[in-house]
Amino acid sequence: MEKLRDFSHIVTQASRGELVFPTSVNAALRLQLALADPDCENDDVIRKVLGEPLLAARTVALANAAVFNRSGVPVTSVRAAVQRVGYRNLYSMAAAMVVRQFGARIRDEALRRQADQLWRHTAHVAALARVIGARLTSTDPDTALFAGIVHEAGGFYLLSRADEMPGLLDDPAEWMGAAQEIISREMMRKMNIPEPVSQAIVSLRGATLTPPPLGLRDTLLLAKRLAPVRSPLAAGQDSPSLAGFIDDNALLNQILLESADEAASMSAALLV
């Protein structure tokens, strides 16, 4: 009864727009707001990135990933890194920092392992989504990358709350479904996720693939299925339609083979 009461409390908070965010994400949220302002000054953006050492390191790592470093010449400064990756991808890195902070504050060892696995899954999904969007599903690759980064934000939130409420996630039937959707929607609202991205993420649950794959939702479906690290919160949720499309798909295999280095460098940058 106590576990059900705890979960009901979390869902009620989400329904009222009262999800609890750690104070450590405030800097990243401020950077996102600045980047969303068309009149933001470049020097202000640089100062905000420099104020967060982890974000600065990840931005430089992303700028040196193969997909952005076509010349092979590495950058070593935040200013040069921001210029190379652009504001849209910097926005994605700020979102990644917000998502990761929920896992970083977990104390329970088993939950920390799940949070680590969920982030590795997220990084691979984001990198693959960028490749699949560009090469297969006619989806803007930067949007696909961003959607991949934030698509499990609700899962990270639930893991962080389970750290405070032992046993909260023991029974998936209690939190998967409508309750998970309510929490995910509120997480994305608080993170200022654009509605088209939010809608694509929410529609993943129970979705099936009707070839040819098109758009952001299908991009995420494929990326999640192809990610080498599985989500610890999604056991048994794969659609049979995905296997039917992926198995023995020569075009998809060629795209993945040709983009393997690009996807690997992108996911590595996100895991810094």
ZAMI-589898 format. One record per residue (C-alpha): residue in three letters; residue number from 1; x, y, z; chain. Coordinates in Angstrom, 3 decimals, always signed. Layout:
// ZAMI-589898
+--------+-----+----------+----------+----------+--------+
| residu | num |        u |        v |        w | chaine |
+--------+-----+----------+----------+----------+--------+
|    ALA | NUM |        X |        Y |        Z |      A |
...
+--------+-----+----------+----------+----------+--------+
This chain:
// ZAMI-589898
+--------+-----+----------+----------+----------+--------+
| residu | num |        u |        v |        w | chaine |
+--------+-----+----------+----------+----------+--------+
|    MET |   1 |   +0.000 |   +0.000 |   +0.000 |      A |
|    GLU |   2 |   +2.816 |   +2.398 |   +0.868 |      A |
|    LYS |   3 |   +4.478 |   +1.847 |   -2.524 |      A |
|    LEU |   4 |   +1.223 |   +2.503 |   -4.370 |      A |
|    ARG |   5 |   +0.712 |   +5.643 |   -2.292 |      A |
|    ASP |   6 |   +4.218 |   +6.863 |   -3.161 |      A |
|    PHE |   7 |   +3.656 |   +6.300 |   -6.857 |      A |
|    SER |   8 |   +0.258 |   +7.961 |   -6.744 |      A |
|    HIS |   9 |   +1.918 |  +10.961 |   -5.111 |      A |
|    ILE |  10 |   +4.496 |  +11.226 |   -7.926 |      A |
|    VAL |  11 |   +1.810 |  +11.008 |  -10.615 |      A |
|    THR |  12 |   -0.267 |  +13.646 |   -8.822 |      A |
|    GLN |  13 |   +2.770 |  +15.931 |   -8.676 |      A |
|    ALA |  14 |   +3.307 |  +15.470 |  -12.395 |      A |
|    SER |  15 |   -0.355 |  +16.174 |  -13.163 |      A |
|    ARG |  16 |   -0.088 |  +19.433 |  -11.220 |      A |
|    GLY |  17 |   +3.197 |  +20.449 |  -12.831 |      A |
|    GLU |  18 |   +5.106 |  +19.999 |   -9.579 |      A |
|    LEU |  19 |   +7.913 |  +17.562 |  -10.465 |      A |
|    VAL |  20 |  +10.987 |  +18.067 |   -8.295 |      A |
|    PHE |  21 |  +14.150 |  +19.017 |  -10.207 |      A |
|    PRO |  22 |  +17.583 |  +18.959 |   -8.511 |      A |
|    THR |  23 |  +19.166 |  +22.397 |   -8.105 |      A |
|    SER |  24 |  +22.209 |  +21.115 |  -10.031 |      A |
|    VAL |  25 |  +20.294 |  +21.349 |  -13.316 |      A |
|    ASN |  26 |  +19.502 |  +25.044 |  -13.003 |      A |
|    ALA |  27 |  +22.595 |  +26.185 |  -14.902 |      A |
|    ALA |  28 |  +21.820 |  +23.908 |  -17.839 |      A |
|    LEU |  29 |  +18.192 |  +25.044 |  -17.881 |      A |
|    ARG |  30 |  +19.334 |  +28.686 |  -17.904 |      A |
|    LEU |  31 |  +21.612 |  +27.926 |  -20.836 |      A |
|    GLN |  32 |  +18.721 |  +26.317 |  -22.707 |      A |
|    LEU |  33 |  +16.610 |  +29.437 |  -22.161 |      A |
|    ALA |  34 |  +19.447 |  +31.639 |  -23.398 |      A |
|    LEU |  35 |  +19.935 |  +29.526 |  -26.501 |      A |
|    ALA |  36 |  +16.211 |  +29.664 |  -27.245 |      A |
|    ASP |  37 |  +16.372 |  +33.492 |  -27.231 |      A |
|    PRO |  38 |  +17.020 |  +34.752 |  -30.783 |      A |
|    ASP |  39 |  +18.739 |  +37.826 |  -29.317 |      A |
|    CYS |  40 |  +21.179 |  +35.922 |  -27.088 |      A |
|    GLU |  41 |  +24.784 |  +37.121 |  -27.215 |      A |
|    ASN |  42 |  +27.527 |  +34.640 |  -28.079 |      A |
|    ASP |  43 |  +29.729 |  +35.829 |  -25.205 |      A |
|    ASP |  44 |  +26.883 |  +35.218 |  -22.743 |      A |
|    VAL |  45 |  +26.506 |  +31.669 |  -24.050 |      A |
|    ILE |  46 |  +30.263 |  +31.061 |  -23.730 |      A |
|    ARG |  47 |  +30.242 |  +32.323 |  -20.127 |      A |
|    LYS |  48 |  +27.369 |  +30.008 |  -19.213 |      A |
|    VAL |  49 |  +29.126 |  +26.993 |  -20.745 |      A |
|    LEU |  50 |  +32.404 |  +27.845 |  -19.009 |      A |
|    GLY |  51 |  +30.506 |  +28.076 |  -15.731 |      A |
|    GLU |  52 |  +29.742 |  +24.351 |  -15.959 |      A |
|    PRO |  53 |  +32.993 |  +22.356 |  -16.351 |      A |
|    LEU |  54 |  +31.222 |  +19.104 |  -17.268 |      A |
|    LEU |  55 |  +29.162 |  +20.802 |  -19.954 |      A |
|    ALA |  56 |  +32.279 |  +22.531 |  -21.285 |      A |
|    ALA |  57 |  +34.148 |  +19.210 |  -21.492 |      A |
|    ARG |  58 |  +31.258 |  +17.484 |  -23.260 |      A |
|    THR |  59 |  +30.891 |  +20.333 |  -25.752 |      A |
|    VAL |  60 |  +34.574 |  +20.129 |  -26.677 |      A |
|    ALA |  61 |  +34.309 |  +16.332 |  -26.956 |      A |
|    LEU |  62 |  +31.295 |  +16.661 |  -29.263 |      A |
|    ALA |  63 |  +33.102 |  +19.219 |  -31.432 |      A |
|    ASN |  64 |  +35.955 |  +16.742 |  -31.895 |      A |
|    ALA |  65 |  +33.643 |  +13.847 |  -32.796 |      A |
|    ALA |  66 |  +34.008 |  +12.654 |  -36.388 |      A |
|    VAL |  67 |  +30.650 |  +14.046 |  -37.472 |      A |
|    PHE |  68 |  +31.744 |  +17.620 |  -36.656 |      A |
|    ASN |  69 |  +35.501 |  +17.333 |  -37.105 |      A |
|    ARG |  70 |  +35.655 |  +16.735 |  -40.851 |      A |
|    SER |  71 |  +39.078 |  +18.395 |  -41.115 |      A |
|    GLY |  72 |  +40.655 |  +16.163 |  -38.478 |      A |
|    VAL |  73 |  +41.936 |  +19.238 |  -36.616 |      A |
|    PRO |  74 |  +40.840 |  +19.117 |  -32.958 |      A |
|    VAL |  75 |  +39.561 |  +22.144 |  -31.066 |      A |
|    THR |  76 |  +40.711 |  +22.789 |  -27.521 |      A |
|    SER |  77 |  +38.653 |  +25.816 |  -26.463 |      A |
|    VAL |  78 |  +34.985 |  +26.131 |  -25.574 |      A |
|    ARG |  79 |  +34.573 |  +29.120 |  -27.895 |      A |
|    ALA |  80 |  +35.869 |  +27.153 |  -30.886 |      A |
|    ALA |  81 |  +33.787 |  +24.126 |  -29.888 |      A |
|    VAL |  82 |  +30.570 |  +26.180 |  -29.704 |      A |
|    GLN |  83 |  +31.295 |  +27.698 |  -33.110 |      A |
|    ARG |  84 |  +31.853 |  +24.248 |  -34.586 |      A |
|    VAL |  85 |  +28.811 |  +22.446 |  -33.210 |      A |
|    GLY |  86 |  +26.380 |  +25.393 |  -33.326 |      A |
|    TYR |  87 |  +23.691 |  +26.480 |  -30.902 |      A |
|    ARG |  88 |  +21.255 |  +23.678 |  -31.749 |      A |
|    ASN |  89 |  +23.692 |  +20.960 |  -30.766 |      A |
|    LEU |  90 |  +24.816 |  +22.959 |  -27.728 |      A |
|    TYR |  91 |  +21.150 |  +23.009 |  -26.712 |      A |
|    SER |  92 |  +21.193 |  +19.215 |  -26.967 |      A |
|    MET |  93 |  +24.277 |  +19.002 |  -24.738 |      A |
|    ALA |  94 |  +22.567 |  +21.186 |  -22.133 |      A |
|    ALA |  95 |  +19.560 |  +18.835 |  -22.260 |      A |
|    ALA |  96 |  +21.916 |  +15.872 |  -21.823 |      A |
|    MET |  97 |  +23.336 |  +17.500 |  -18.711 |      A |
|    VAL |  98 |  +19.836 |  +17.950 |  -17.264 |      A |
|    VAL |  99 |  +18.934 |  +14.307 |  -17.916 |      A |
|    ARG | 100 |  +22.193 |  +12.928 |  -16.504 |      A |
|    GLN | 101 |  +21.901 |  +14.902 |  -13.278 |      A |
|    PHE | 102 |  +18.912 |  +12.793 |  -12.225 |      A |
|    GLY | 103 |  +21.058 |   +9.672 |  -12.413 |      A |
|    ALA | 104 |  +24.074 |  +11.334 |  -10.795 |      A |
|    ARG | 105 |  +22.317 |  +11.915 |   -7.480 |      A |
|    ILE | 106 |  +21.140 |   +8.299 |   -7.016 |      A |
|    ARG | 107 |  +22.708 |   +6.592 |   -3.978 |      A |
|    ASP | 108 |  +21.322 |   +3.047 |   -4.234 |      A |
|    GLU | 109 |  +23.899 |   +0.875 |   -6.032 |      A |
|    ALA | 110 |  +21.396 |   -1.180 |   -8.044 |      A |
|    LEU | 111 |  +19.522 |   +1.913 |   -9.197 |      A |
|    ARG | 112 |  +22.796 |   +3.634 |  -10.103 |      A |
|    ARG | 113 |  +23.660 |   +0.684 |  -12.332 |      A |
|    GLN | 114 |  +20.288 |   +1.006 |  -14.018 |      A |
|    ALA | 115 |  +20.782 |   +4.750 |  -14.473 |      A |
|    ASP | 116 |  +24.219 |   +4.150 |  -15.984 |      A |
|    GLN | 117 |  +22.799 |   +1.549 |  -18.364 |      A |
|    LEU | 118 |  +19.941 |   +3.884 |  -19.274 |      A |
|    TRP | 119 |  +22.382 |   +6.680 |  -20.120 |      A |
|    ARG | 120 |  +24.534 |   +4.378 |  -22.258 |      A |
|    HIS | 121 |  +21.353 |   +3.302 |  -24.055 |      A |
|    THR | 122 |  +20.384 |   +6.961 |  -24.475 |      A |
|    ALA | 123 |  +23.773 |   +7.920 |  -25.922 |      A |
|    HIS | 124 |  +23.627 |   +5.130 |  -28.500 |      A |
|    VAL | 125 |  +20.030 |   +5.941 |  -29.409 |      A |
|    ALA | 126 |  +20.887 |   +9.628 |  -29.909 |      A |
|    ALA | 127 |  +23.870 |   +8.842 |  -32.131 |      A |
|    LEU | 128 |  +21.954 |   +6.279 |  -34.180 |      A |
|    ALA | 129 |  +18.931 |   +8.569 |  -34.478 |      A |
|    ARG | 130 |  +21.103 |  +11.244 |  -36.053 |      A |
|    VAL | 131 |  +22.421 |   +8.782 |  -38.637 |      A |
|    ILE | 132 |  +19.022 |   +7.194 |  -39.344 |      A |
|    GLY | 133 |  +17.330 |  +10.576 |  -39.626 |      A |
|    ALA | 134 |  +19.896 |  +11.817 |  -42.136 |      A |
|    ARG | 135 |  +20.120 |   +8.673 |  -44.224 |      A |
|    LEU | 136 |  +16.788 |   +6.849 |  -44.002 |      A |
|    THR | 137 |  +13.744 |   +8.602 |  -42.506 |      A |
|    SER | 138 |  +13.935 |  +12.138 |  -43.956 |      A |
|    THR | 139 |  +14.261 |  +13.611 |  -40.459 |      A |
|    ASP | 140 |  +16.385 |  +16.588 |  -39.487 |      A |
|    PRO | 141 |  +19.475 |  +14.908 |  -37.956 |      A |
|    ASP | 142 |  +20.020 |  +17.554 |  -35.258 |      A |
|    THR | 143 |  +16.401 |  +17.187 |  -34.122 |      A |
|    ALA | 144 |  +16.814 |  +13.402 |  -34.109 |      A |
|    LEU | 145 |  +19.946 |  +13.703 |  -31.958 |      A |
|    PHE | 146 |  +18.146 |  +15.973 |  -29.509 |      A |
|    ALA | 147 |  +15.106 |  +13.692 |  -29.326 |      A |
|    GLY | 148 |  +17.339 |  +10.699 |  -28.656 |      A |
|    ILE | 149 |  +19.004 |  +12.519 |  -25.768 |      A |
|    VAL | 150 |  +15.750 |  +13.433 |  -24.015 |      A |
|    HIS | 151 |  +13.547 |  +10.458 |  -24.912 |      A |
|    GLU | 152 |  +14.171 |   +8.675 |  -21.577 |      A |
|    ALA | 153 |  +13.956 |  +11.794 |  -19.374 |      A |
|    GLY | 154 |  +10.905 |  +10.375 |  -17.613 |      A |
|    GLY | 155 |  +12.762 |   +7.130 |  -16.905 |      A |
|    PHE | 156 |  +15.648 |   +8.986 |  -15.273 |      A |
|    TYR | 157 |  +13.194 |  +10.908 |  -13.128 |      A |
|    LEU | 158 |  +11.505 |   +7.709 |  -11.971 |      A |
|    LEU | 159 |  +14.872 |   +6.129 |  -11.112 |      A |
|    SER | 160 |  +15.825 |   +9.166 |   -9.053 |      A |
|    ARG | 161 |  +12.538 |   +9.025 |   -7.132 |      A |
|    ALA | 162 |  +12.904 |   +5.261 |   -6.605 |      A |
|    ASP | 163 |  +16.125 |   +6.084 |   -4.760 |      A |
|    GLU | 164 |  +13.976 |   +7.905 |   -2.199 |      A |
|    MET | 165 |  +11.146 |   +5.354 |   -2.256 |      A |
|    PRO | 166 |  +12.546 |   +1.774 |   -2.246 |      A |
|    GLY | 167 |  +10.623 |   -0.723 |   -4.346 |      A |
|    LEU | 168 |   +8.838 |   +1.974 |   -6.343 |      A |
|    LEU | 169 |   +9.642 |   +0.402 |   -9.720 |      A |
|    ASP | 170 |   +9.496 |   -3.263 |   -8.746 |      A |
|    ASP | 171 |   +6.272 |   -3.866 |  -10.684 |      A |
|    PRO | 172 |   +6.337 |   -2.348 |  -14.208 |      A |
|    ALA | 173 |   +2.568 |   -2.769 |  -14.513 |      A |
|    GLU | 174 |   +2.158 |   -0.061 |  -11.875 |      A |
|    TRP | 175 |   +4.174 |   +2.655 |  -13.619 |      A |
|    MET | 176 |   +4.229 |   +1.820 |  -17.324 |      A |
|    GLY | 177 |   +1.373 |   +3.148 |  -19.384 |      A |
|    ALA | 178 |   -0.678 |   +6.252 |  -18.684 |      A |
|    ALA | 179 |   +1.232 |   +7.126 |  -15.505 |      A |
|    GLN | 180 |   +4.571 |   +6.987 |  -17.326 |      A |
|    GLU | 181 |   +3.141 |   +9.214 |  -20.066 |      A |
|    ILE | 182 |   +1.968 |  +11.831 |  -17.551 |      A |
|    ILE | 183 |   +5.412 |  +11.960 |  -15.950 |      A |
|    SER | 184 |   +7.224 |  +12.051 |  -19.309 |      A |
|    ARG | 185 |   +5.031 |  +14.872 |  -20.614 |      A |
|    GLU | 186 |   +5.649 |  +16.988 |  -17.530 |      A |
|    MET | 187 |   +9.395 |  +16.340 |  -17.663 |      A |
|    MET | 188 |   +9.493 |  +17.528 |  -21.252 |      A |
|    ARG | 189 |   +7.362 |  +20.569 |  -20.450 |      A |
|    LYS | 190 |   +9.759 |  +21.605 |  -17.678 |      A |
|    MET | 191 |  +12.704 |  +21.092 |  -20.023 |      A |
|    ASN | 192 |  +11.026 |  +23.221 |  -22.718 |      A |
|    ILE | 193 |  +11.015 |  +20.352 |  -25.231 |      A |
|    PRO | 194 |   +9.253 |  +21.423 |  -28.471 |      A |
|    GLU | 195 |   +5.837 |  +19.826 |  -28.926 |      A |
|    PRO | 196 |   +6.699 |  +17.854 |  -32.110 |      A |
|    VAL | 197 |   +9.607 |  +16.207 |  -30.271 |      A |
|    SER | 198 |   +7.525 |  +15.612 |  -27.149 |      A |
|    GLN | 199 |   +4.718 |  +14.043 |  -29.176 |      A |
|    ALA | 200 |   +7.104 |  +11.712 |  -31.011 |      A |
|    ILE | 201 |   +8.561 |  +10.520 |  -27.705 |      A |
|    VAL | 202 |   +5.211 |   +9.978 |  -26.012 |      A |
|    SER | 203 |   +3.921 |   +8.015 |  -29.024 |      A |
|    LEU | 204 |   +6.787 |   +5.473 |  -28.809 |      A |
|    ARG | 205 |   +4.992 |   +3.307 |  -26.266 |      A |
|    GLY | 206 |   +3.174 |   +0.514 |  -28.102 |      A |
|    ALA | 207 |   +4.049 |   +1.940 |  -31.517 |      A |
|    THR | 208 |   +4.453 |   -0.256 |  -34.584 |      A |
|    LEU | 209 |   +6.469 |   +0.413 |  -37.698 |      A |
|    THR | 210 |   +4.797 |   +0.587 |  -41.111 |      A |
|    PRO | 211 |   +7.497 |   +0.672 |  -43.810 |      A |
|    PRO | 212 |   +8.888 |   +2.795 |  -45.199 |      A |
|    PRO | 213 |   +9.942 |   +4.438 |  -41.910 |      A |
|    LEU | 214 |   +9.427 |   +8.205 |  -41.921 |      A |
|    GLY | 215 |   +9.603 |  +10.989 |  -39.383 |      A |
|    LEU | 216 |  +10.924 |  +11.377 |  -35.878 |      A |
|    ARG | 217 |   +8.920 |   +8.655 |  -34.130 |      A |
|    ASP | 218 |  +10.033 |   +5.978 |  -36.580 |      A |
|    THR | 219 |  +13.603 |   +7.261 |  -36.300 |      A |
|    LEU | 220 |  +13.536 |   +6.763 |  -32.533 |      A |
|    LEU | 221 |  +11.847 |   +3.355 |  -32.811 |      A |
|    LEU | 222 |  +14.628 |   +2.088 |  -35.062 |      A |
|    ALA | 223 |  +17.420 |   +3.682 |  -33.025 |      A |
|    LYS | 224 |  +16.130 |   +2.129 |  -29.800 |      A |
|    ARG | 225 |  +15.872 |   -1.292 |  -31.406 |      A |
|    LEU | 226 |  +19.366 |   -1.066 |  -32.936 |      A |
|    ALA | 227 |  +21.129 |   +0.361 |  -29.868 |      A |
|    PRO | 228 |  +23.746 |   -2.119 |  -28.579 |      A |
|    VAL | 229 |  +22.794 |   -1.297 |  -24.981 |      A |
|    ARG | 230 |  +19.186 |   -1.996 |  -24.034 |      A |
|    SER | 231 |  +17.099 |   +0.193 |  -21.765 |      A |
|    PRO | 232 |  +16.712 |   -1.382 |  -18.301 |      A |
|    LEU | 233 |  +13.162 |   +0.012 |  -18.183 |      A |
|    ALA | 234 |  +11.847 |   -1.418 |  -21.440 |      A |
|    ALA | 235 |  +12.028 |   -5.215 |  -21.191 |      A |
|    GLY | 236 |   +9.778 |   -6.955 |  -23.699 |      A |
|    GLN | 237 |   +8.513 |   -3.792 |  -25.387 |      A |
|    ASP | 238 |   +9.972 |   -4.332 |  -28.868 |      A |
|    SER | 239 |   +7.388 |   -4.401 |  -31.635 |      A |
|    PRO | 240 |   +7.436 |   -7.456 |  -33.949 |      A |
|    SER | 241 |   +7.155 |   -5.007 |  -36.842 |      A |
|    LEU | 242 |  +10.651 |   -3.735 |  -36.053 |      A |
|    ALA | 243 |  +12.219 |   -7.161 |  -36.386 |      A |
|    GLY | 244 |  +10.381 |   -7.650 |  -39.650 |      A |
|    PHE | 245 |  +11.883 |   -4.467 |  -41.056 |      A |
|    ILE | 246 |  +15.396 |   -4.788 |  -39.608 |      A |
|    ASP | 247 |  +16.125 |   -8.464 |  -40.292 |      A |
|    ASP | 248 |  +18.017 |   -8.941 |  -43.572 |      A |
|    ASN | 249 |  +17.504 |   -5.281 |  -44.569 |      A |
|    ALA | 250 |  +20.424 |   -4.701 |  -46.944 |      A |
|    LEU | 251 |  +19.889 |   -0.932 |  -47.232 |      A |
|    LEU | 252 |  +19.730 |   -0.437 |  -43.470 |      A |
|    ASN | 253 |  +22.797 |   -2.628 |  -42.938 |      A |
|    GLN | 254 |  +24.716 |   -0.597 |  -45.517 |      A |
|    ILE | 255 |  +23.732 |   +2.690 |  -43.872 |      A |
|    LEU | 256 |  +24.806 |   +1.418 |  -40.454 |      A |
|    LEU | 257 |  +28.083 |   +0.075 |  -41.792 |      A |
|    GLU | 258 |  +28.968 |   +3.296 |  -43.608 |      A |
|    SER | 259 |  +28.010 |   +5.398 |  -40.578 |      A |
|    ALA | 260 |  +29.518 |   +3.180 |  -37.878 |      A |
|    ASP | 261 |  +32.489 |   +5.446 |  -37.110 |      A |
|    GLU | 262 |  +30.301 |   +8.545 |  -37.066 |      A |
|    ALA | 263 |  +27.771 |   +6.979 |  -34.690 |      A |
|    ALA | 264 |  +30.513 |   +5.585 |  -32.432 |      A |
|    SER | 265 |  +32.278 |   +8.945 |  -32.110 |      A |
|    MET | 266 |  +28.997 |  +10.717 |  -31.388 |      A |
|    SER | 267 |  +27.943 |   +8.273 |  -28.680 |      A |
|    ALA | 268 |  +31.443 |   +8.410 |  -27.152 |      A |
|    ALA | 269 |  +31.213 |  +12.211 |  -26.945 |      A |
|    LEU | 270 |  +27.875 |  +11.957 |  -25.150 |      A |
|    LEU | 271 |  +29.324 |   +9.476 |  -22.656 |      A |
|    VAL | 272 |  +32.146 |  +11.828 |  -21.537 |      A |
+--------+-----+----------+----------+----------+--------+
